[in-house]
Amino acid sequence: MRHVQGRARRAGAALAAVLTWAGLLAGAVGCTSDGGIGDTLGKAPAPEDVIRVTPDDGSKGARPDDKLLVRVPSGRLESVKAVSSQDAQETPVPGHISKDGLRWEPDDPRLALAARYTIDAVATDGHGRRSARHTTFTTYVPDKRFIGYVAPENRSTVGTGMIVSLEFNREITNRAAVERAVRVIAEPAVEIRPHWFGKSRLDFRPRDYWKPGTQVTVALRLRDVEGARGVYGLQHKTFSFTVGRHQLSLVDAKKHTMEVRREGDLLASVPITAGAPKMTTYNGKMVVTEMLELTRMNGATVGFKKKDGKGEYDIPDVPHAMRLTNSGTFLHGNYWADASIFGQSNVSHGCVGLRDVKGGSAETPAGWFFDRSLIGDVVEVVHSNDKKVAPDNGLGGWNMGWKEWKAGSAVK
């Protein structure tokens, strides 16, 4: 009997102890997050409460100047991985965690347009509990884009007078931003400066002609650059070209000759015909921008029209044609004029003509010169009864002094 009573007393004591411990637990669970036992043993907070990400998860149409930010109210960020996906290509977004561990921000604060961002973050809260969060958002897709048409061609070999020229398909009002997004570098290094012609053309050149053998690289970082209100760039590309030998041809309209010099040495003196007295050839330095074995030339396209509206001339097969200006000045072969006029008189509509035969021939002066020319070669005209060619007519920038050229930059 005593044995039974002893067991009952021990059981009652154990039950009282259990009830007491349960009461302590109940009280602890009700505590606030002040570091007490209840907070340690309570339910862990949701990841979105520990790791805050802006823009919000699942949001759409974030603008370039919206702020990408990952933060924790307490504790510490352990790692943040951000990726931007554009045109099915993923690009890591470099960033850094602050010294106190509470914030992560990208190194470049501007968001890319038409992109999907993915954020993966890991952090510990104030009690050492780890949380991970995965969020995504997309950015604004603009209706209007602009691109730049670039000369010269990628991987081409050009003459020493080549000027890098970008012709934009839309007017650019934020010229400084666009200018900063284009880099032109040379090896060996040389100072290269930009010049704007109007609101849609940006040219780059060194002070003097390029040194033969120079490698030039052009980097377009125009994607998402706002060139005008609501108009954003599309291109992110790099191209390069090589500068070949130095060739300069001097056309003397009064003497009816063209001296062709390479590396300063005279290759030949070629008889020419320049613009007639009422249709003179521009003076000044012009750069070959296009070379055509055969082309059609119609006077109506450049303002030389008869009373019936038809061109004063319409030649379907002009041989060995090299464009010098946008307005229509060419250096080309001429088979329709009498051979006696070359070196003796000026009879053209403003072009420089060299003797040739129908269909063209490498044995004629025009064919000889064509075979020895490159895009980017300089042809300079002197002693013509005309004005100097405008710097924006073709690649005429060499007719502008260096100080004036540099003044055409939008970045002061």
C-alpha positions as CSV (number, residue, x, y, z in Angstrom):
1,M,0.0,0.0,0.0
2,R,2.8,2.3,0.8
3,H,4.4,1.4,-2.5
4,V,1.3,2.4,-4.5
5,Q,1.0,5.7,-2.7
6,G,4.7,6.5,-3.4
7,R,4.2,5.9,-7.1
8,A,1.1,8.2,-7.0
9,R,3.0,11.0,-5.4
10,R,5.9,10.8,-7.9
11,A,3.4,10.8,-10.8
12,G,1.7,13.8,-9.4
13,A,5.0,15.7,-9.1
14,A,6.0,14.9,-12.7
15,L,2.6,16.1,-13.9
16,A,3.0,19.3,-12.0
17,A,6.4,19.8,-13.6
18,V,5.1,19.3,-17.1
19,L,2.2,21.7,-16.5
20,T,4.6,24.3,-15.2
21,W,7.0,24.0,-18.2
22,A,4.0,24.2,-20.6
23,G,2.9,27.4,-18.9
24,L,6.4,28.9,-19.4
25,L,6.4,28.0,-23.1
26,A,2.9,29.5,-23.5
27,G,4.1,32.7,-21.9
28,A,7.2,32.8,-24.0
29,V,5.4,32.3,-27.3
30,G,3.4,35.4,-26.5
31,C,6.5,37.5,-26.2
32,T,7.4,40.2,-28.7
33,S,10.6,40.0,-30.9
34,D,12.9,41.3,-28.3
35,G,15.4,38.5,-28.6
36,G,13.6,36.3,-26.0
37,I,13.1,32.6,-26.2
38,G,9.7,32.9,-27.7
39,D,11.1,34.7,-30.8
40,T,13.8,32.1,-31.2
41,L,11.4,29.2,-31.1
42,G,8.5,31.0,-32.9
43,K,7.6,30.8,-36.6
44,A,10.3,32.2,-38.9
45,P,9.3,35.4,-40.9
46,A,8.5,35.2,-44.5
47,P,11.4,35.9,-47.0
48,E,9.7,39.0,-48.3
49,D,9.7,40.4,-44.8
50,V,13.4,39.8,-44.4
51,I,14.6,40.7,-47.9
52,R,13.0,43.7,-49.5
53,V,13.5,44.1,-53.3
54,T,12.5,47.1,-55.5
55,P,11.0,47.2,-58.1
56,D,8.4,44.8,-56.7
57,D,8.3,41.2,-57.6
58,G,6.3,40.6,-60.8
59,S,6.1,44.3,-61.7
60,K,6.1,45.4,-65.3
61,G,7.2,48.5,-67.2
62,A,9.9,49.8,-64.8
63,R,11.6,52.9,-66.2
64,P,15.3,53.4,-66.8
65,D,15.6,55.7,-63.8
66,D,13.7,53.5,-61.4
67,K,15.9,52.3,-58.6
68,L,17.0,48.7,-58.3
69,L,17.6,48.0,-54.6
70,V,17.9,45.0,-52.3
71,R,17.9,45.6,-48.6
72,V,17.3,44.1,-45.2
73,P,15.8,46.0,-42.2
74,S,18.2,44.1,-39.8
75,G,20.7,41.3,-40.1
76,R,23.0,41.1,-43.1
77,L,22.9,40.4,-46.9
78,E,25.1,37.4,-47.7
79,S,24.8,37.4,-51.5
80,V,22.9,39.0,-54.3
81,K,22.8,37.8,-57.9
82,A,21.1,40.0,-60.5
83,V,20.7,39.1,-64.2
84,S,19.3,41.1,-67.0
85,S,17.9,39.2,-70.0
86,Q,17.5,41.1,-73.4
87,D,16.9,39.6,-76.8
88,A,17.4,36.1,-75.3
89,Q,20.8,37.0,-74.0
90,E,21.5,37.0,-70.2
91,T,23.9,39.6,-68.8
92,P,25.1,39.7,-65.1
93,V,24.3,43.0,-63.4
94,P,27.4,44.0,-61.4
95,G,26.7,45.5,-58.0
96,H,27.9,45.8,-54.4
97,I,26.8,45.3,-50.8
98,S,27.2,48.2,-48.4
99,K,29.7,47.9,-45.6
100,D,26.9,47.5,-43.0
101,G,25.5,44.6,-45.1
102,L,22.0,46.2,-45.2
103,R,21.9,47.2,-48.9
104,W,22.8,46.0,-52.4
105,E,22.8,48.4,-55.4
106,P,23.9,47.9,-59.0
107,D,27.1,49.7,-60.1
108,D,25.2,51.3,-63.0
109,P,21.9,52.7,-61.6
110,R,20.1,52.8,-64.9
111,L,17.9,49.9,-65.9
112,A,18.0,48.4,-69.4
113,L,14.9,48.8,-71.5
114,A,12.8,45.8,-72.8
115,A,14.6,43.5,-70.3
116,R,13.6,40.9,-67.7
117,Y,15.5,41.2,-64.4
118,T,16.0,38.2,-62.1
119,I,17.1,38.8,-58.5
120,D,18.4,36.0,-56.2
121,A,19.3,37.1,-52.7
122,V,20.4,35.3,-49.5
123,A,20.4,37.1,-46.1
124,T,20.4,36.4,-42.3
125,D,18.0,38.3,-40.1
126,G,18.7,39.8,-36.7
127,H,18.5,36.3,-35.0
128,G,20.8,34.6,-37.5
129,R,18.1,32.8,-39.4
130,R,18.8,32.5,-43.1
131,S,16.3,33.4,-45.8
132,A,16.5,33.3,-49.6
133,R,14.3,35.3,-52.0
134,H,13.8,35.1,-55.8
135,T,12.1,37.9,-57.6
136,T,11.6,39.1,-61.2
137,F,10.4,42.2,-63.0
138,T,10.4,43.6,-66.5
139,T,11.2,47.0,-67.8
140,Y,9.6,49.5,-70.1
141,V,9.5,48.6,-73.8
142,P,9.7,51.8,-75.9
143,D,7.7,52.3,-79.0
144,K,10.4,54.4,-80.7
145,R,14.0,53.4,-81.3
146,F,16.9,55.0,-83.1
147,I,19.9,53.5,-84.8
148,G,23.1,54.9,-86.4
149,Y,24.2,53.9,-89.9
150,V,28.0,53.7,-89.7
151,A,30.8,54.3,-92.2
152,P,33.2,52.7,-93.0
153,E,32.3,49.0,-93.2
154,N,33.4,46.6,-90.5
155,R,36.8,45.0,-91.2
156,S,37.4,47.2,-94.2
157,T,40.8,48.7,-95.3
158,V,40.5,52.4,-96.0
159,G,42.5,55.4,-97.0
160,T,44.1,57.8,-94.6
161,G,41.4,60.4,-95.1
162,M,38.5,58.2,-93.8
163,I,36.2,59.9,-91.3
164,V,34.0,57.8,-89.0
165,S,30.4,58.9,-89.7
166,L,27.2,58.0,-88.0
167,E,23.9,59.0,-89.7
168,F,21.0,58.5,-87.3
169,N,17.5,57.5,-88.5
170,R,15.9,60.0,-86.1
171,E,16.7,63.5,-85.0
172,I,18.9,63.5,-81.8
173,T,18.1,66.2,-79.3
174,N,20.1,64.8,-76.4
175,R,23.3,65.0,-78.3
176,A,25.6,64.8,-75.3
177,A,24.2,61.5,-74.1
178,V,24.5,59.9,-77.5
179,E,28.0,61.3,-78.0
180,R,29.1,59.8,-74.7
181,A,27.8,56.4,-75.8
182,V,30.1,56.3,-78.8
183,R,33.8,55.5,-78.4
184,V,36.4,55.7,-81.2
185,I,39.9,54.5,-80.3
186,A,43.0,54.0,-82.4
187,E,46.2,51.9,-82.1
188,P,48.7,53.5,-82.2
189,A,46.8,56.0,-80.0
190,V,45.9,59.4,-81.4
191,E,43.4,62.1,-80.2
192,I,40.0,61.6,-81.9
193,R,37.3,64.2,-81.5
194,P,33.6,64.3,-82.5
195,H,31.6,66.9,-84.5
196,W,27.9,67.2,-84.9
197,F,26.4,68.2,-88.2
198,G,22.8,69.1,-87.5
199,K,20.7,66.8,-85.3
200,S,21.2,63.5,-87.0
201,R,24.9,63.1,-88.0
202,L,27.9,62.6,-85.8
203,D,31.5,62.4,-87.3
204,F,34.8,61.5,-85.7
205,R,38.3,62.3,-87.0
206,P,41.9,62.9,-85.7
207,R,43.6,66.2,-86.2
208,D,45.5,65.1,-89.2
209,Y,45.1,62.2,-91.6
210,W,45.4,58.7,-90.0
211,K,48.8,57.1,-89.9
212,P,49.0,54.1,-92.3
213,G,48.6,50.8,-90.5
214,T,46.4,52.3,-87.7
215,Q,43.7,50.0,-86.3
216,V,40.5,51.9,-85.4
217,T,37.8,50.4,-83.2
218,V,34.3,52.0,-82.9
219,A,32.2,50.9,-79.9
220,L,28.5,51.8,-80.1
221,R,26.9,51.7,-76.6
222,L,23.6,53.2,-77.8
223,R,21.2,50.6,-76.4
224,D,18.6,52.3,-74.1
225,V,20.3,55.8,-74.4
226,E,17.5,58.4,-74.7
227,G,18.5,60.3,-77.9
228,A,15.3,62.3,-77.9
229,R,12.2,62.4,-75.7
230,G,10.8,58.9,-75.7
231,V,13.3,57.7,-78.4
232,Y,15.9,55.2,-77.2
233,G,18.9,53.6,-78.9
234,L,19.0,50.0,-80.1
235,Q,22.6,49.2,-80.9
236,H,25.3,47.6,-78.7
237,K,28.0,46.6,-81.0
238,T,31.7,47.0,-81.8
239,F,33.3,47.2,-85.3
240,S,36.8,48.0,-86.5
241,F,38.7,48.9,-89.7
242,T,42.3,49.2,-90.8
243,V,44.0,52.3,-92.3
244,G,45.9,51.4,-95.5
245,R,48.5,53.3,-97.4
246,H,48.4,57.1,-97.8
247,Q,47.3,58.3,-101.2
248,L,46.4,61.9,-102.0
249,S,45.3,63.1,-105.4
250,L,45.5,66.8,-106.3
251,V,43.1,68.0,-109.1
252,D,44.1,71.3,-110.7
253,A,41.0,72.5,-112.5
254,K,42.9,75.3,-114.2
255,K,45.7,73.0,-115.5
256,H,43.3,70.1,-116.2
257,T,45.6,67.6,-114.5
258,M,45.5,65.3,-111.4
259,E,48.7,64.4,-109.6
260,V,48.4,61.1,-107.8
261,R,50.9,60.8,-104.9
262,R,51.4,57.8,-102.6
263,E,53.3,58.2,-99.4
264,G,54.4,61.6,-100.8
265,D,55.9,60.1,-104.0
266,L,54.4,61.0,-107.4
267,L,52.8,58.0,-109.1
268,A,51.4,59.8,-112.1
269,S,50.0,63.0,-113.5
270,V,46.7,62.2,-115.2
271,P,44.9,64.5,-117.7
272,I,41.3,65.3,-116.5
273,T,38.3,67.4,-117.4
274,A,36.5,69.3,-114.6
275,G,33.3,71.3,-114.4
276,A,32.4,73.7,-117.2
277,P,32.4,77.5,-116.5
278,K,28.7,77.4,-115.6
279,M,28.8,74.1,-113.7
280,T,32.1,74.3,-111.9
281,T,33.6,71.7,-109.5
282,Y,33.9,72.4,-105.8
283,N,37.3,73.3,-104.4
284,G,38.6,71.6,-101.3
285,K,39.3,68.2,-99.9
286,M,36.9,65.4,-100.7
287,V,36.9,61.8,-99.6
288,V,36.0,58.8,-101.7
289,T,32.9,57.2,-100.0
290,E,31.7,54.9,-102.7
291,M,33.3,53.0,-105.6
292,L,31.2,51.6,-108.5
293,E,32.5,49.6,-111.4
294,L,29.5,50.8,-113.4
295,T,26.6,53.1,-112.6
296,R,23.9,55.2,-114.1
297,M,24.0,59.0,-113.9
298,N,20.9,61.1,-114.6
299,G,21.1,64.9,-114.4
300,A,17.6,65.1,-113.1
301,T,18.6,63.6,-109.8
302,V,21.0,66.4,-109.1
303,G,19.1,69.4,-110.5
304,F,20.3,69.4,-114.1
305,K,16.9,69.3,-115.9
306,K,15.6,70.3,-119.3
307,K,12.4,72.2,-119.8
308,D,10.5,69.0,-120.1
309,G,11.8,67.8,-116.7
310,K,14.1,65.2,-118.1
311,G,17.8,65.2,-117.2
312,E,20.3,67.2,-119.2
313,Y,22.1,63.9,-119.4
314,D,21.2,60.3,-118.7
315,I,24.1,57.9,-119.1
316,P,23.3,54.3,-118.1
317,D,26.8,52.9,-117.9
318,V,29.3,55.4,-116.4
319,P,32.5,53.3,-115.7
320,H,34.9,53.6,-112.7
321,A,32.7,56.0,-110.7
322,M,33.9,57.2,-107.2
323,R,31.6,59.3,-105.2
324,L,33.2,62.4,-103.6
325,T,30.1,64.3,-102.2
326,N,26.6,63.6,-101.2
327,S,25.4,66.2,-103.6
328,G,26.6,64.2,-106.6
329,T,30.2,65.0,-107.3
330,F,32.0,62.0,-108.7
331,L,35.4,61.2,-110.1
332,H,34.6,58.9,-113.0
333,G,35.5,57.4,-116.3
334,N,34.3,59.3,-119.4
335,Y,34.0,57.5,-122.8
336,W,31.5,59.8,-124.5
337,A,33.7,62.9,-124.7
338,D,36.3,63.3,-127.4
339,A,39.7,62.2,-126.1
340,S,41.2,65.5,-127.0
341,I,39.4,67.4,-124.2
342,F,41.2,65.6,-121.4
343,G,44.0,67.8,-120.2
344,Q,42.7,70.7,-122.3
345,S,39.3,71.9,-121.2
346,N,36.6,71.6,-118.6
347,V,33.3,70.3,-120.0
348,S,31.6,68.3,-117.2
349,H,28.6,69.1,-115.0
350,G,30.8,69.5,-111.9
351,C,32.4,66.0,-111.8
352,V,36.0,65.2,-112.5
353,G,36.3,63.1,-115.6
354,L,39.1,60.7,-116.7
355,R,39.4,59.2,-120.1
356,D,37.8,55.8,-120.4
357,V,36.2,53.4,-122.9
358,K,32.6,52.1,-122.9
359,G,32.3,49.3,-120.4
360,G,35.6,50.4,-118.7
361,S,39.1,49.2,-119.1
362,A,42.0,48.8,-116.7
363,E,44.3,50.2,-119.4
364,T,42.7,53.6,-119.4
365,P,43.6,56.5,-117.0
366,A,40.2,56.0,-115.3
367,G,40.7,52.2,-114.9
368,W,44.3,52.7,-113.7
369,F,43.2,55.2,-111.0
370,F,40.2,53.1,-109.9
371,D,42.4,50.0,-109.4
372,R,44.7,52.0,-107.2
373,S,42.1,53.7,-105.0
374,L,40.4,52.9,-101.7
375,I,37.3,54.2,-99.9
376,G,38.8,56.9,-97.6
377,D,41.3,58.3,-100.1
378,V,41.4,62.1,-100.4
379,V,40.9,64.0,-103.7
380,E,41.7,67.7,-103.4
381,V,40.5,70.2,-106.0
382,V,42.2,73.5,-106.4
383,H,41.9,76.5,-108.8
384,S,38.3,76.0,-109.7
385,N,36.0,79.0,-110.0
386,D,33.7,77.6,-107.2
387,K,33.4,77.7,-103.4
388,K,35.0,75.2,-101.1
389,V,33.0,72.1,-100.5
390,A,30.9,72.2,-97.3
391,P,32.3,70.1,-94.4
392,D,29.0,68.0,-94.2
393,N,28.8,67.4,-98.0
394,G,30.2,63.9,-98.0
395,L,33.1,63.5,-95.7
396,G,34.3,67.0,-96.1
397,G,35.4,67.5,-92.5
398,W,39.0,67.9,-93.5
399,N,38.1,71.4,-94.8
400,M,37.5,72.5,-91.2
401,G,40.2,73.6,-88.8
402,W,40.9,71.6,-85.7
403,K,39.7,74.2,-83.3
404,E,36.4,74.6,-85.2
405,W,36.0,70.9,-85.5
406,K,36.4,70.4,-81.7
407,A,33.9,73.1,-81.1
408,G,31.2,70.9,-82.7
409,S,31.2,68.5,-79.8
410,A,28.1,68.5,-77.5
411,V,30.2,67.5,-74.5
412,K,32.0,70.6,-73.3
